[in-house]
Amino acid sequence: MENEGQKTKKQVILGWAPPANVYMPSPAMSVLKAYLQNFGYNVCIEYWNLYLRKLQNEFMWSDGTLADEGAEHLLLYYNYLAIKHKDTCAYNRLKVLLKAIKPQYINMSPNFWDEHMHQYAQKFEDLLNEIIDKYDFDKILYFGLEVNLYQWVCSSIIAEKIKEKNPSAVIVVGGIGTKEAAIAYLQNFAQFDIAMWGEGEIPLLHLTEKISEDKTDELSSIGNIAYRVNGEILTSRIPNMEFADLSSKALRPDYSDFFDKMDCYGVPKQYALLSFENSRSCHWKKCHFCYLNMGYKFRKKDIAVTLDEIADSVKKYGIYRIQFLDNDLIDNDFARFDAFLDGLMEIREQYPRLSIDLGEIISHGVNARIVKKMALAGFNHVQIGYESPSDNLLRKIDKKNTFSSNLLFIKFAYKYRIHVNGANVLRGLIEETEDDIIESIDNLHFLRFFYAENFFKHNISQLAVIKSSPYYNKIKDELPYRWAENPMSMLLPRNYLQAETKIILLEHLKLSQNLLWDKFIEIEHYYKSQHYSYLFVSYDDKAIYKEYCNGTLINELEFDTHSTEWNVLQKANEEVISLAELAKECHIEEKSLIPIIDGLFAERLIFHSSDYSEIVSVVDISTSK
């Protein structure tokens, strides 16, 4: 039963560790705190990423801009581990990285680097001792730590220090995708007592009940946990089949701990960012490379609840930068998304400074009207699950979006000034062929207008695989000689992770890539260094298209505004359309329409898929004057 009053005087202490973003409260811990408190438990969140921020920056000679998220910001903790475990190889690698950060210090005393590294290892340990020594362990029920996204590095150190102070302290870790990974964390870290995989709210509530009632002999009845009994690692008898109602008030995040501490640790309020969840997991779940939604059930939150959470949080905390955690805000329900945008626009009327700094959508089915409405609702940055400029490759890996749908979104995002973040080009996909890379290079020309003002660019990345990846069984035999652990793992002490668990816990990257990707980068660099533009000039029943590169006219075409060519440009302007639909709307047979489409494709004014099921205009003819 909810809201029964305080269950125990003991406190649950949740921890959020580096390299988590210091400008935002923990999305996961803020929800877990609220959920447990709703059932009468006393919970606080320790923001270790804030506590350690100053020391982390000093170690890297940073002005603070480095103190964001990312595994490269873990050097302070790798340094501590290398010294503690007396690992000379890891220590020397770290020294090289520090020299690369500040090469001008090479001219200083030969002992400078060793003194710096040992000094900050000691400062880090002193700070841990200072914080943990303040705990009254008799008043603490358990500690909960996150291990996702490399938080396990710092969390393992914090947990070890807690156990050093109080060996009987209970430490629970979460943010784990699979049962095998949960077991692996316990195998590697004796300081972790319990590991949870999948969604956390209900299993953590049951676990909290068992610990508070001193019934830890009944842990096997809780879904999705691994735990120790007399040194043996055991797991749940049953999988977790209970999933919290996202629309419940019990899941409304409690950000108070972050804002109570933010000012003390030098986080400017204007940079603070709030996170909201309008759905959980992914409705698509077909992309061949993805392993990010293991253990999560797809479901939606009532949009009225999300909108109320946003309005209430903006009012309460005075924070106007927000982001959404959803894999796809549209969730294959355009009517719902349209109503959600209406609600966001109403909030913006009350809070004009509201800015949506990140939201992710699948571009399939999106049209110009939706993109414009997103801009009016306050979206400044959007991810679209890009992955490749090759339409053929997107089909092979079962992406829902296509190059056509991505192109249309980018075109109107450029018009309405919504920045497209994370246009990742994944190299080394198992299905990738040389023809796909060549197609990717050719398709850069369809994006030529959007490189202006550094508005759009691709982020070149590598395929990462772990054991829970759909790709794992296809590449496991070649792992030893064609794949390598994430380079950051080279900074860990040699035996910090058991060899057989590394593929479970660490991303592995392909050692080599097709050399054509180097040419992709070179050719894209050309587009980024040029300024392509166009205009339409209309008179009588004519429209003149003029295309420029760096102000020089490079193409000029004349269209009769009653012609089929112009009609195609119109029909394919604001939405992706099929050949069959175009033929119907243009009152022409498909076989007669294909040469017209091919002609516009040759001029790079139209893009079409190989089977003509998707056709979209590259240029916006509504700019015709």
C-alpha positions in Angstrom: 0.0 0.0 0.0 1.3 3.5 -0.9 1.9 6.3 1.6 1.8 4.1 4.7 4.1 6.5 6.6 7.7 6.0 7.5 8.7 2.3 7.4 12.1 2.6 9.1 14.2 5.3 10.6 17.2 4.1 8.6 18.0 5.9 5.4 18.6 4.6 1.9 21.6 6.4 0.3 21.6 6.3 -3.5 24.8 7.4 -5.3 25.4 9.1 -8.7 29.0 8.9 -9.7 31.4 10.3 -12.4 31.4 10.5 -15.4 27.7 11.4 -15.2 26.8 14.9 -16.4 27.2 17.5 -13.6 24.7 19.8 -15.0 21.6 17.6 -14.5 20.1 15.7 -11.6 20.2 11.9 -12.0 17.1 10.8 -14.0 17.2 7.2 -12.6 18.0 8.0 -9.0 15.5 10.9 -8.8 12.7 8.5 -9.9 13.9 5.8 -7.5 14.1 8.2 -4.6 10.5 9.4 -5.3 9.2 5.9 -5.6 10.7 4.6 -2.4 9.7 7.7 -0.5 6.1 7.2 -1.7 6.2 3.9 0.2 7.5 5.4 3.4 11.3 5.0 3.1 13.8 7.8 3.8 16.0 8.3 0.8 18.7 10.7 -0.2 20.9 11.0 -3.3 24.7 11.6 -3.0 26.0 13.4 -6.1 29.5 12.0 -6.2 30.0 13.6 -9.6 29.5 17.0 -7.9 31.6 16.2 -4.9 34.5 15.1 -7.0 34.2 17.7 -9.8 36.7 20.2 -8.5 39.4 17.6 -7.8 38.7 16.0 -11.2 39.1 19.3 -12.9 42.3 20.1 -11.0 43.9 16.8 -11.9 43.3 17.5 -15.6 44.1 21.2 -15.4 40.6 21.9 -16.6 38.7 25.1 -16.3 35.5 23.2 -15.7 34.3 22.7 -19.2 35.8 19.1 -19.2 33.6 18.1 -16.3 30.8 16.8 -18.3 30.0 13.2 -19.1 32.2 10.7 -20.9 34.7 7.9 -20.0 37.6 10.2 -20.8 36.8 12.2 -17.7 37.7 9.2 -15.5 41.4 9.8 -15.4 41.5 10.8 -11.7 40.0 7.5 -10.8 42.1 5.4 -13.2 45.1 7.1 -11.7 44.0 6.2 -8.2 43.5 2.5 -9.2 46.8 2.3 -11.0 48.7 3.6 -8.0 46.7 1.5 -5.5 47.2 -1.7 -7.5 50.8 -0.8 -8.3 50.2 -1.4 -12.0 53.1 0.2 -13.9 51.7 -0.3 -17.4 48.4 1.5 -16.6 50.3 4.2 -14.7 52.6 4.9 -17.6 49.7 5.1 -20.1 48.0 7.6 -17.8 51.1 9.6 -17.6 51.2 9.8 -21.4 47.6 11.0 -21.5 48.4 13.7 -19.0 51.4 14.8 -21.0 49.1 15.1 -24.1 46.7 17.3 -22.1 49.5 19.6 -21.0 52.6 19.1 -23.2 54.0 22.4 -22.1 54.7 20.9 -18.6 57.2 18.5 -20.2 59.8 21.2 -19.7 59.3 21.1 -15.9 61.1 18.9 -13.4 61.3 15.2 -14.4 59.5 14.4 -11.2 56.6 16.7 -12.0 54.3 14.0 -13.4 54.8 11.5 -10.7 54.4 14.1 -8.0 51.2 15.3 -9.6 49.7 11.8 -10.0 50.5 10.7 -6.5 49.4 13.9 -5.0 45.9 13.7 -6.6 45.6 10.0 -5.8 46.1 10.9 -2.1 43.7 13.9 -2.4 41.0 11.7 -3.9 41.4 9.2 -1.1 41.4 11.9 1.5 38.2 13.4 0.1 36.5 9.9 0.0 37.5 9.5 3.7 36.2 12.9 4.6 32.7 12.2 3.0 32.3 8.6 4.2 33.5 9.3 7.7 30.5 11.6 8.2 28.1 8.6 7.8 26.4 7.1 10.8 26.3 3.6 9.5 23.8 2.5 12.2 21.3 4.8 10.5 21.8 3.6 6.9 19.7 0.8 5.5 21.8 0.3 2.4 23.8 2.1 -0.3 22.6 2.1 -3.9 25.1 2.8 -6.7 24.9 3.1 -10.5 27.3 1.1 -12.7 25.9 2.1 -16.2 28.0 4.2 -18.6 31.3 3.7 -16.9 30.0 4.8 -13.5 31.1 1.4 -12.3 34.8 2.6 -12.2 34.2 5.3 -9.6 31.3 3.4 -7.9 33.6 0.4 -7.3 36.1 2.7 -5.5 33.4 4.3 -3.4 31.9 0.9 -2.5 35.3 -0.5 -1.5 36.0 2.5 0.7 32.6 2.1 2.3 33.3 -1.5 3.0 36.7 -0.6 4.4 34.9 1.7 6.9 32.0 -0.7 7.6 32.3 -4.3 6.3 28.7 -5.0 7.1 27.3 -2.1 5.0 25.0 -3.4 2.2 25.8 -2.2 -1.3 23.3 -2.6 -4.1 24.2 -1.7 -7.8 21.9 -1.2 -10.7 21.8 0.2 -14.2 22.6 -3.3 -15.6 21.1 -4.8 -18.7 21.3 -8.5 -18.3 21.5 -11.3 -15.7 24.9 -12.3 -17.0 26.2 -8.7 -16.5 24.8 -8.6 -13.0 26.6 -11.8 -12.1 29.8 -10.5 -13.7 29.7 -7.3 -11.6 29.5 -9.5 -8.4 32.3 -11.8 -9.7 34.6 -8.8 -10.2 33.8 -6.7 -7.2 33.5 -8.3 -3.8 32.4 -4.9 -2.4 29.1 -5.2 -4.3 26.6 -7.3 -2.4 23.5 -7.2 -4.7 23.3 -6.5 -8.4 20.0 -5.7 -10.2 19.3 -5.8 -13.9 16.5 -4.3 -15.9 14.0 -1.8 -14.5 14.5 -0.8 -11.0 11.5 0.6 -9.3 9.5 -2.5 -8.2 12.4 -4.9 -7.6 14.2 -2.2 -5.5 11.1 -1.6 -3.5 10.8 -5.4 -2.7 14.5 -5.5 -1.9 14.2 -2.5 0.4 11.3 -4.3 2.2 13.4 -7.4 2.7 16.4 -5.6 4.0 14.4 -3.4 6.3 12.6 -6.4 7.7 15.8 -8.4 8.0 14.5 -11.0 5.6 17.6 -11.2 3.3 17.1 -15.0 3.3 14.1 -14.4 1.0 15.9 -12.5 -1.8 15.4 -15.3 -4.3 11.7 -14.3 -4.5 12.6 -10.9 -5.9 12.8 -10.6 -9.7 16.0 -9.7 -11.5 18.6 -9.7 -8.8 22.0 -11.4 -8.2 23.3 -11.7 -4.7 25.8 -13.6 -2.5 25.1 -16.3 0.1 28.2 -17.7 1.9 30.4 -16.5 -1.0 28.3 -18.1 -3.7 26.5 -15.9 -6.2 22.8 -16.7 -6.6 20.1 -15.2 -8.7 16.3 -14.7 -8.6 14.1 -17.8 -9.0 11.8 -15.7 -11.1 12.2 -12.9 -13.7 10.8 -9.5 -12.9 7.2 -9.3 -14.3 6.1 -6.2 -12.5 6.6 -2.9 -14.2 5.7 0.5 -12.6 2.9 2.6 -14.1 4.8 5.5 -15.7 1.8 7.8 -15.1 1.8 7.2 -11.4 2.5 10.1 -9.2 4.9 7.8 -7.3 7.3 8.0 -10.3 7.4 11.8 -10.4 11.1 12.5 -10.0 12.5 14.3 -6.9 15.3 16.6 -7.9 15.7 18.3 -4.6 19.1 16.7 -3.6 20.7 18.0 -6.7 19.4 21.6 -6.4 20.3 21.6 -2.7 23.9 20.9 -3.6 24.3 22.5 -7.0 25.4 26.0 -5.9 27.8 24.6 -3.3 29.7 22.8 -6.0 29.9 25.5 -8.7 27.3 24.4 -11.2 25.8 27.6 -12.7 22.0 27.5 -12.6 21.8 28.7 -16.2 23.5 25.5 -17.4 21.3 23.1 -15.3 19.1 20.7 -17.3 16.0 18.7 -16.3 15.2 15.3 -17.7 11.7 13.9 -18.4 10.4 10.5 -19.5 7.4 10.3 -21.8 7.8 6.6 -22.5 10.3 3.9 -21.7 12.2 1.5 -23.9 11.7 1.3 -27.6 8.6 0.4 -29.6 10.7 -0.7 -32.6 13.4 -3.0 -31.1 14.6 -4.3 -34.5 17.9 -2.5 -35.1 20.5 -5.2 -35.4 23.3 -3.4 -33.5 21.3 -2.1 -30.5 21.5 -3.5 -27.0 20.4 -0.5 -25.0 16.9 -1.6 -24.0 17.7 -5.0 -22.4 15.4 -5.6 -19.4 13.0 -2.8 -20.1 9.4 -3.0 -21.2 8.0 -0.6 -23.7 5.1 1.6 -22.5 4.0 5.2 -22.6 3.2 7.8 -20.0 0.0 9.8 -20.1 1.1 13.0 -21.9 -0.9 15.1 -19.4 1.2 13.7 -16.6 4.5 14.5 -18.4 3.3 18.0 -19.2 2.3 18.6 -15.6 5.7 17.3 -14.4 7.4 19.8 -16.8 5.4 22.8 -15.8 5.6 21.9 -12.1 9.4 21.4 -12.2 10.1 24.6 -14.2 8.1 26.5 -11.7 9.6 24.8 -8.7 13.3 24.9 -9.7 13.4 27.9 -12.1 15.2 25.7 -14.7 14.2 26.3 -18.3 16.5 23.8 -20.1 14.9 20.4 -20.4 15.5 17.1 -22.3 13.6 13.9 -22.9 15.0 10.5 -22.2 12.7 8.6 -24.7 14.2 6.5 -27.5 11.4 7.9 -29.7 9.2 10.7 -28.6 6.7 10.0 -31.3 6.4 6.3 -30.3 4.5 5.5 -33.6 1.6 7.6 -32.5 1.5 10.9 -34.4 -1.8 12.0 -32.9 -0.4 11.7 -29.4 2.8 13.5 -30.4 0.8 16.3 -31.9 -1.2 16.7 -28.7 2.1 16.6 -26.7 3.5 19.5 -28.9 0.3 21.5 -28.2 0.9 21.0 -24.5 4.5 22.1 -24.7 3.5 25.2 -26.7 1.1 26.1 -23.9 3.9 25.7 -21.3 6.1 28.0 -23.5 3.4 30.6 -23.4 3.7 30.7 -19.6 7.5 30.2 -19.7 8.9 31.7 -22.9 12.5 30.7 -21.9 11.7 27.0 -22.0 14.2 25.3 -24.3 14.2 21.6 -25.2 17.9 20.8 -25.6 17.5 17.2 -26.6 14.7 14.9 -27.7 15.0 11.8 -29.8 12.6 10.8 -32.6 12.4 8.2 -35.4 12.1 10.3 -38.5 9.9 7.9 -40.4 6.5 9.5 -41.1 7.6 13.0 -40.1 6.5 15.8 -42.3 7.3 19.5 -42.6 4.3 20.5 -40.4 5.6 18.4 -37.5 9.1 19.8 -37.7 7.8 23.4 -37.7 5.5 22.6 -34.7 8.5 21.1 -32.9 10.4 24.3 -33.4 7.4 26.3 -32.0 7.3 23.9 -29.0 10.9 24.8 -28.1 13.0 22.0 -29.6 16.5 23.3 -30.2 18.3 19.9 -30.6 17.0 16.6 -31.8 18.4 13.2 -32.5 16.9 11.1 -35.2 18.6 7.7 -35.0 20.6 8.4 -38.1 23.4 5.7 -38.3 24.1 5.9 -42.0 23.6 8.0 -45.2 23.3 4.7 -47.1 19.6 3.9 -47.6 20.5 0.3 -48.5 22.4 -0.2 -45.3 19.6 1.3 -43.2 17.3 -1.3 -44.7 19.7 -4.2 -44.1 20.1 -3.4 -40.4 16.3 -2.9 -40.0 16.3 0.7 -39.0 12.8 2.2 -39.1 14.0 5.5 -40.5 15.4 5.8 -44.0 17.7 8.2 -45.8 14.6 9.8 -47.3 12.9 10.4 -43.9 16.2 11.6 -42.4 16.8 14.0 -45.3 13.3 15.5 -45.0 13.8 16.1 -41.3 17.2 17.6 -41.8 15.9 19.9 -44.5 13.1 21.4 -42.4 15.2 21.3 -39.2 17.6 23.5 -41.1 14.8 25.8 -42.1 13.4 26.1 -38.6 16.8 26.1 -36.8 16.5 22.8 -34.9 20.0 21.3 -34.6 20.3 17.6 -35.5 22.6 16.1 -32.8 24.3 12.7 -33.1 24.0 12.1 -36.8 26.2 9.1 -36.2 27.7 7.2 -39.0 28.4 3.7 -37.7 31.4 2.2 -39.4 31.9 -1.6 -39.4 28.3 -2.8 -39.3 28.2 -6.5 -40.0 26.0 -6.0 -43.0 28.2 -3.2 -44.4 29.6 -3.7 -47.9 31.9 -1.5 -50.0 28.9 -0.5 -52.2 27.2 0.8 -49.0 30.1 3.1 -48.3 30.2 4.3 -51.9 26.5 5.1 -51.7 27.1 6.9 -48.4 29.7 9.1 -50.2 27.4 9.7 -53.1 24.5 10.7 -50.9 26.6 13.5 -49.2 25.6 15.7 -52.2 22.0 15.5 -51.3 22.9 17.1 -47.9 25.1 19.8 -49.5 22.9 22.8 -48.4 22.8 21.8 -44.8 26.5 22.0 -44.1 26.2 25.8 -44.2 27.1 27.6 -40.9 28.3 24.3 -39.5 24.7 23.4 -39.0 24.9 19.8 -39.9 27.7 17.2 -39.8 28.2 13.5 -39.3 29.8 12.0 -36.2 31.9 9.2 -37.4 31.8 6.3 -34.9 32.6 2.6 -34.7 30.3 -0.3 -34.1 30.6 -1.4 -30.4 29.7 -4.9 -29.4 29.2 -6.6 -26.0 28.0 -10.1 -25.2 24.3 -9.0 -25.0 24.5 -7.4 -28.5 22.4 -9.1 -31.3 25.7 -9.1 -33.3 27.7 -11.1 -30.7 27.1 -14.6 -32.0 28.1 -13.4 -35.5 31.5 -12.1 -34.4 32.5 -14.1 -31.3 34.9 -16.4 -33.2 36.8 -13.4 -34.6 36.9 -11.4 -31.3 40.5 -12.3 -30.4 42.1 -11.0 -33.6 39.7 -8.5 -35.2 38.2 -6.8 -32.2 39.7 -4.9 -29.2 38.3 -3.7 -25.8 37.4 0.0 -25.5 40.7 1.8 -25.4 39.8 3.3 -22.0 40.0 -0.2 -20.5 43.7 -0.1 -21.1 43.9 2.4 -18.2 42.6 -0.1 -15.7 44.9 -2.3 -13.6 45.7 -5.5 -15.4 43.5 -7.8 -13.3 40.8 -5.3 -12.3 38.3 -7.2 -14.4 38.4 -11.0 -14.9 39.3 -11.7 -18.5 36.2 -13.9 -19.2 33.9 -11.1 -18.1 35.3 -8.3 -20.2 33.1 -9.1 -23.2 30.1 -8.9 -20.9 31.0 -5.6 -19.3 33.2 -3.7 -21.8 32.4 -2.6 -25.4 34.6 -4.1 -28.0 35.5 -2.2 -31.1 36.6 -3.5 -34.5 40.4 -3.1 -35.0 40.2 -1.9 -38.6 37.8 -0.2 -41.0 37.3 -0.2 -44.7 39.7 2.4 -46.1 36.9 4.0 -48.1 35.7 5.5 -44.8 38.8 7.7 -44.9 37.6 9.0 -48.3 34.2 9.5 -46.9 35.7 11.8 -44.2 37.9 13.6 -46.8 34.9 14.2 -49.1 32.6 15.4 -46.3 35.4 17.8 -45.3 35.0 19.4 -48.7 31.3 19.8 -48.3 31.8 21.3 -44.8 34.3 23.8 -46.2 32.0 25.0 -49.0 28.8 27.0 -48.9 26.1 25.7 -51.2 22.9 27.7 -51.6 20.0 28.0 -54.0 17.0 30.2 -54.8 13.9 30.1 -57.0 12.8 33.1 -59.0 9.2 32.9 -60.3 7.7 34.9 -63.1 4.5 34.3 -65.1 4.2 30.5 -65.1 8.0 29.9 -64.9 10.3 29.2 -62.0 14.1 29.6 -62.4 16.2 27.4 -60.1 19.7 28.8 -59.4 22.3 26.9 -57.4 25.5 28.5 -56.0 28.7 27.3 -54.5 30.5 30.0 -52.5 28.5 32.6 -54.3 29.3 31.3 -57.8 26.4 30.1 -60.0 26.9 26.4 -60.7 23.5 25.3 -62.0 20.5 27.0 -63.5 17.2 25.3 -64.5 13.9 26.6 -65.7 10.6 24.9 -64.8 7.2 25.4 -66.1 5.0 25.6 -63.0 2.3 23.6 -64.8 4.8 20.8 -65.7 5.0 17.3 -64.1 8.6 18.1 -63.0 7.4 21.1 -60.9 4.4 19.0 -59.6 6.8 16.3 -58.4 8.9 18.9 -56.6 5.8 20.3 -55.0 4.3 16.9 -53.9 7.6 15.6 -52.5 8.5 18.9 -50.8 6.9 18.6 -47.4 6.6 14.9 -47.0 8.2 11.6 -48.2 5.9 10.2 -50.9 5.9 7.0 -52.9 5.9 6.5 -56.7 2.3 5.1 -56.6 1.1 8.1 -54.6 2.9 10.6 -56.9 1.5 8.9 -60.0 -2.0 9.2 -58.6 -1.6 12.8 -57.6 0.1 13.8 -60.9 -2.4 11.9 -63.0 0.3 10.0 -64.9 1.3 6.4 -65.3 4.2 5.2 -63.0 6.3 4.1 -66.0 6.0 7.6 -67.5 6.8 9.3 -64.2 10.0 7.3 -63.5 12.2 9.1 -66.2 11.0 12.5 -64.8 12.0 11.5 -61.2 15.3 10.2 -62.5 16.0 13.5 -64.3 15.4 15.4 -61.0 17.6 12.8 -59.2 20.4 13.4 -61.7 20.3 17.1 -60.8 20.3 16.1 -57.1 17.0 18.0 -56.6 15.2 14.8 -55.7 16.2 11.7 -53.7 14.5 8.4 -54.3 14.9 5.0 -52.8 16.0 2.2 -55.2 12.4 0.9 -55.5 10.9 4.4 -55.7 8.8 3.7 -52.6 10.2 6.9 -51.0 10.7 10.1 -52.9 11.6 13.5 -51.3 12.7 16.9 -52.6 16.1 18.1 -51.5 15.2 21.8 -52.1 12.3 23.7 -50.5 10.2 25.1 -53.3 8.2 27.2 -50.8 11.1 29.6 -51.0 10.2 30.4 -54.5 9.8 34.2 -55.0 
